[in-house]
């Protein structure tokens, strides 16, 4: 009897996830390389392990649709007279969702870009003989004994730009003004991505310049592979060098970071992302740290997601993303998200206490519920933050101060160790897209933030650190972003207000669409007329943070100087970007 009960429990546990999953669908349009819809094309949809496909035919407008599909991974094969068959792999159907897969058919003459033979791996289930890249949409021309020649590509790449090499180079002037470790006041940002075969990408990005008379910058190389089951592991190595002005060469910051990350989908219901970064920093002495991160999103139908996120580093600010990642438009920055390929490079948050360096140690956890209703998106979240060796940003002349601050003389800012922050709070976000030309967002947060010290003379830096306190604060952010159709100008304007005089943002680890720099900030990207060349173009860039110079909270240093602590110092950067 006990054995029967155990088997009953096992069967019920296996049945519950299946009963919770609702069916999905796959639809799209089949066109030729010149954009002509193909009527009567045969679309065969194969599920994993199934021998018989689900069959659909395209309409007069080239549209097809397959309904009532079980959540999971699928493969599409599209055939039409006079064209090579086309395979679309890694099509993920989520519970209650719809996968839109548009397919471009090519003739053999249009597949003109050859690649070297690909080595077989354990993931190859077909006996491919050779590969050929298409100039139209980067599928792979494969040959096997069963199907002959077919053009195959990954559905995960369906919305991307399928050039084998793409990238951007931006020449930028203006200080980052984030204290020690800020980017040089003039330099070059770059991001180049090379597609390898059908599922690999090699990226090389960073920014280099001349910091205080010495070479400075950060360079990252990453390699990403996409498996047939949808998993996308990425390996990256990041090198950084920063030299504070007037300091000895032995105090130059040199660091190396090794990063591994992976994204996958479980049963069409859960999006899982996880990884870790190992940092090794040499500044005055050797220090190191490990920064794991993870997130899991459970899809409750096609419009609702429950997400858990764990982070051990502050997210990159919109100001830093705007120019350092030239492949991401102002609209993408406004939405607080970007393509995974275009992830920005995180900066080690470093401060000193009595000439001893310390890395900021972060731990952030949050649970968020996101829902989409038409053109409006909502999010509600609760978060828990704990930070030690909190790196605060200050402004003022600290050239003669020997300890406890690290200056950045280019921007007249410095970094100060603010001790610890232990808080929790809530976040509410509402975003509405009126049209392609206009999007509005409102973000409200309530939680603890570090309050500004009193304007009293401090006997020591330790006294200043002790005078800092955590204060519960309300924060409201309003953002507008859009596109000016006639000129093609992408723009973003935001204002973030706090109810108290605080020197850290409320919701410090906000990586939602509601993330914004404190106070009034503007980002403008303007395509330059006549600056197009081949598949590329030129853009003029302007990025202004805290335009009105608000939130400067004064205090008297131990030597009697008036200095300021700020959430974000006023900064202006601009330049020209070449995208190809």
ChimeraX attribute file (.defattr): number of C-alpha atoms within 10 A of each C-alpha:
attribute: neighborCount
match mode: 1-to-1
recipient: residues
	/A:1	5
	/A:2	7
	/A:3	8
	/A:4	9
	/A:5	10
	/A:6	11
	/A:7	11
	/A:8	12
	/A:9	12
	/A:10	11
	/A:11	11
	/A:12	11
	/A:13	11
	/A:14	11
	/A:15	11
	/A:16	10
	/A:17	11
	/A:18	12
	/A:19	8
	/A:20	12
	/A:21	19
	/A:22	18
	/A:23	18
	/A:24	23
	/A:25	20
	/A:26	21
	/A:27	16
	/A:28	16
	/A:29	19
	/A:30	29
	/A:31	20
	/A:32	17
	/A:33	16
	/A:34	10
	/A:35	10
	/A:36	13
	/A:37	20
	/A:38	22
	/A:39	18
	/A:40	19
	/A:41	23
	/A:42	19
	/A:43	24
	/A:44	18
	/A:45	22
	/A:46	19
	/A:47	18
	/A:48	10
	/A:49	7
	/A:50	10
	/A:51	8
	/A:52	10
	/A:53	15
	/A:54	15
	/A:55	15
	/A:56	18
	/A:57	19
	/A:58	20
	/A:59	16
	/A:60	12
	/A:61	14
	/A:62	20
	/A:63	20
	/A:64	23
	/A:65	19
	/A:66	19
	/A:67	12
	/A:68	11
	/A:69	21
	/A:70	20
	/A:71	23
	/A:72	21
	/A:73	21
	/A:74	23
	/A:75	21
	/A:76	25
	/A:77	20
	/A:78	25
	/A:79	19
	/A:80	18
	/A:81	11
	/A:82	10
	/A:83	19
	/A:84	20
	/A:85	23
	/A:86	25
	/A:87	25
	/A:88	23
	/A:89	21
	/A:90	21
	/A:91	25
	/A:92	26
	/A:93	23
	/A:94	29
	/A:95	24
	/A:96	21
	/A:97	22
	/A:98	19
	/A:99	17
	/A:100	17
	/A:101	20
	/A:102	17
	/A:103	23
	/A:104	22
	/A:105	29
	/A:106	26
	/A:107	16
	/A:108	15
	/A:109	8
	/A:110	15
	/A:111	20
	/A:112	14
	/A:113	14
	/A:114	14
	/A:115	15
	/A:116	11
	/A:117	12
	/A:118	13
	/A:119	9
	/A:120	12
	/A:121	7
	/A:122	5
	/A:123	9
	/A:124	11
	/A:125	9
	/A:126	12
	/A:127	12
	/A:128	18
	/A:129	13
	/A:130	16
	/A:131	23
	/A:132	22
	/A:133	24
	/A:134	25
	/A:135	17
	/A:136	18
	/A:137	21
	/A:138	25
	/A:139	28
	/A:140	25
	/A:141	29
	/A:142	22
	/A:143	18
	/A:144	13
	/A:145	10
	/A:146	8
	/A:147	9
	/A:148	12
	/A:149	18
	/A:150	23
	/A:151	28
	/A:152	25
	/A:153	24
	/A:154	22
	/A:155	23
	/A:156	16
	/A:157	18
	/A:158	18
	/A:159	10
	/A:160	11
	/A:161	11
	/A:162	16
	/A:163	17
	/A:164	17
	/A:165	15
	/A:166	18
	/A:167	21
	/A:168	21
	/A:169	23
	/A:170	25
	/A:171	20
	/A:172	23
	/A:173	17
	/A:174	19
	/A:175	20
	/A:176	24
	/A:177	27
	/A:178	25
	/A:179	29
	/A:180	26
	/A:181	25
	/A:182	21
	/A:183	27
	/A:184	27
	/A:185	18
	/A:186	20
	/A:187	19
	/A:188	20
	/A:189	23
	/A:190	23
	/A:191	25
	/A:192	19
	/A:193	21
	/A:194	16
	/A:195	17
	/A:196	17
	/A:197	19
	/A:198	21
	/A:199	16
	/A:200	15
	/A:201	19
	/A:202	19
	/A:203	20
	/A:204	18
	/A:205	25
	/A:206	22
	/A:207	25
	/A:208	20
	/A:209	20
	/A:210	17
	/A:211	23
	/A:212	18
	/A:213	11
	/A:214	15
	/A:215	13
	/A:216	23
	/A:217	23
	/A:218	22
	/A:219	19
	/A:220	20
	/A:221	17
	/A:222	19
	/A:223	18
	/A:224	21
	/A:225	19
	/A:226	21
	/A:227	16
	/A:228	17
	/A:229	18
	/A:230	20
	/A:231	17
	/A:232	18
	/A:233	18
	/A:234	20
	/A:235	17
	/A:236	18
	/A:237	17
	/A:238	20
	/A:239	16
	/A:240	21
	/A:241	20
	/A:242	24
	/A:243	26
	/A:244	23
	/A:245	18
	/A:246	12
	/A:247	12
	/A:248	10
	/A:249	12
	/A:250	12
	/A:251	15
	/A:252	18
	/A:253	20
	/A:254	18
	/A:255	21
	/A:256	18
	/A:257	20
	/A:258	17
	/A:259	18
	/A:260	18
	/A:261	18
	/A:262	18
	/A:263	18
	/A:264	19
	/A:265	21
	/A:266	17
	/A:267	18
	/A:268	21
	/A:269	26
	/A:270	19
	/A:271	18
	/A:272	18
	/A:273	19
	/A:274	18
	/A:275	17
	/A:276	17
	/A:277	20
	/A:278	15
	/A:279	18
	/A:280	17
	/A:281	21
	/A:282	17
	/A:283	19
	/A:284	16
	/A:285	13
	/A:286	11
	/A:287	14
	/A:288	14
	/A:289	15
	/A:290	15
	/A:291	16
	/A:292	18
	/A:293	19
	/A:294	18
	/A:295	18
	/A:296	20
	/A:297	21
	/A:298	18
	/A:299	21
	/A:300	19
	/A:301	18
	/A:302	16
	/A:303	14
	/A:304	18
	/A:305	20
	/A:306	18
	/A:307	19
	/A:308	17
	/A:309	18
	/A:310	18
	/A:311	20
	/A:312	22
	/A:313	21
	/A:314	19
	/A:315	17
	/A:316	17
	/A:317	18
	/A:318	23
	/A:319	21
	/A:320	20
	/A:321	21
	/A:322	25
	/A:323	27
	/A:324	25
	/A:325	26
	/A:326	24
	/A:327	24
	/A:328	17
	/A:329	19
	/A:330	28
	/A:331	23
	/A:332	19
	/A:333	23
	/A:334	27
	/A:335	22
	/A:336	18
	/A:337	17
	/A:338	18
	/A:339	10
	/A:340	7
	/A:341	15
	/A:342	20
	/A:343	14
	/A:344	20
	/A:345	19
	/A:346	15
	/A:347	15
	/A:348	20
	/A:349	21
	/A:350	24
	/A:351	25
	/A:352	20
	/A:353	18
	/A:354	11
	/A:355	14
	/A:356	12
	/A:357	21
	/A:358	20
	/A:359	20
	/A:360	22
	/A:361	21
	/A:362	20
	/A:363	19
	/A:364	22
	/A:365	19
	/A:366	21
	/A:367	18
	/A:368	19
	/A:369	17
	/A:370	19
	/A:371	18
	/A:372	16
	/A:373	10
	/A:374	9
	/A:375	11
	/A:376	15
	/A:377	18
	/A:378	18
	/A:379	21
	/A:380	18
	/A:381	19
	/A:382	18
	/A:383	22
	/A:384	18
	/A:385	21
	/A:386	16
	/A:387	19
	/A:388	17
	/A:389	22
	/A:390	24
	/A:391	26
	/A:392	24
	/A:393	26
	/A:394	29
	/A:395	27
	/A:396	18
	/A:397	17
	/A:398	21
	/A:399	15
	/A:400	7
	/A:401	13
	/A:402	10
	/A:403	14
	/A:404	19
	/A:405	25
	/A:406	29
	/A:407	27
	/A:408	30
	/A:409	21
	/A:410	20
	/A:411	23
	/A:412	18
	/A:413	27
	/A:414	28
	/A:415	25
	/A:416	25
	/A:417	27
	/A:418	26
	/A:419	19
	/A:420	20
	/A:421	20
	/A:422	14
	/A:423	20
	/A:424	20
	/A:425	19
	/A:426	19
	/A:427	23
	/A:428	19
	/A:429	21
	/A:430	19
	/A:431	22
	/A:432	18
	/A:433	17
	/A:434	12
	/A:435	10
	/A:436	12
	/A:437	16
	/A:438	16
	/A:439	21
	/A:440	20
	/A:441	22
	/A:442	19
	/A:443	23
	/A:444	20
	/A:445	24
	/A:446	20
	/A:447	23
	/A:448	24
	/A:449	26
	/A:450	27
	/A:451	20
	/A:452	25
	/A:453	22
	/A:454	14
	/A:455	14
	/A:456	14
	/A:457	16
	/A:458	19
	/A:459	13
	/A:460	13
	/A:461	19
	/A:462	16
	/A:463	12
	/A:464	20
	/A:465	16
	/A:466	12
	/A:467	14
	/A:468	19
	/A:469	17
	/A:470	17
	/A:471	17
	/A:472	17
	/A:473	21
	/A:474	19
	/A:475	19
	/A:476	19
	/A:477	22
	/A:478	19
	/A:479	24
	/A:480	20
	/A:481	25
	/A:482	22
	/A:483	21
	/A:484	13
	/A:485	10
	/A:486	6
	/A:487	11
	/A:488	15
	/A:489	18
	/A:490	21
	/A:491	24
	/A:492	25
	/A:493	20
	/A:494	25
	/A:495	18
	/A:496	22
	/A:497	19
	/A:498	19
	/A:499	11
	/A:500	16
	/A:501	18
	/A:502	26
	/A:503	24
	/A:504	23
	/A:505	24
	/A:506	29
	/A:507	27
	/A:508	16
	/A:509	23
	/A:510	21
	/A:511	18
	/A:512	17
	/A:513	21
	/A:514	26
	/A:515	26
	/A:516	28
	/A:517	21
	/A:518	25
	/A:519	22
	/A:520	22
	/A:521	24
	/A:522	22
	/A:523	26
	/A:524	22
	/A:525	26
	/A:526	20
	/A:527	20
	/A:528	16
	/A:529	11
	/A:530	8
	/A:531	11
	/A:532	15
	/A:533	11
	/A:534	6
	/A:535	9
	/A:536	13
	/A:537	17
	/A:538	21
	/A:539	21
	/A:540	17
	/A:541	23
	/A:542	20
	/A:543	23
	/A:544	20
	/A:545	28
	/A:546	22
	/A:547	15
	/A:548	11
	/A:549	14
	/A:550	16
	/A:551	23
	/A:552	20
	/A:553	21
	/A:554	20
	/A:555	20
	/A:556	18
	/A:557	20
	/A:558	17
	/A:559	13
	/A:560	12
	/A:561	14
	/A:562	17
	/A:563	18
	/A:564	24
	/A:565	26
	/A:566	25
	/A:567	24
	/A:568	25
	/A:569	26
	/A:570	25
	/A:571	19
	/A:572	19
	/A:573	21
	/A:574	21
	/A:575	19
	/A:576	22
	/A:577	27
	/A:578	21
	/A:579	21
	/A:580	18
